Amino acid sequence: MVVRPVSLLPIEVETLKAGEKVIVTYSTKPGRPLVSSIQPAK
């Protein structure tokens, strides 16, 4: 999993799942990362 440093939320993380690249967008609360959306990368 490669995290791209960004200054503003939401954070987009590129990860490979079952051989497919997907974009996981999530926002953070104190101590708790919350996944808000998972979609295929375009």
C-alpha positions in Angstrom: 0.0 0.0 0.0 1.4 3.4 -1.0 0.2 6.4 0.8 0.5 9.7 -1.0 1.2 12.6 1.3 -1.4 15.3 1.0 -2.1 18.4 3.0 -5.9 18.1 3.0 -8.5 15.4 3.6 -9.8 13.2 2.2 -6.7 11.1 1.6 -6.5 8.9 -1.4 -4.6 5.7 -1.1 -3.7 3.4 -3.9 -3.8 -0.2 -3.1 -4.0 -3.5 -5.0 -6.9 -5.8 -4.2 -7.3 -9.1 -6.0 -5.0 -7.9 -8.7 -6.9 -4.7 -9.3 -5.9 -1.2 -8.5 -8.4 0.7 -6.5 -8.6 4.1 -4.9 -9.5 4.1 -1.2 -10.7 7.5 0.0 -11.0 8.0 3.7 -11.1 10.7 6.4 -9.4 10.4 9.8 -10.8 11.0 13.2 -8.5 10.9 16.3 -7.0 7.4 16.2 -9.5 6.0 13.8 -9.1 5.9 10.0 -12.5 5.6 8.4 -12.9 4.3 4.9 -15.5 6.4 3.1 -15.3 5.0 -0.4 -13.6 2.3 -2.4 -13.7 2.4 -6.2 -11.7 1.2 -9.2 -8.9 3.4 -10.3 -9.5 5.1 -13.6 
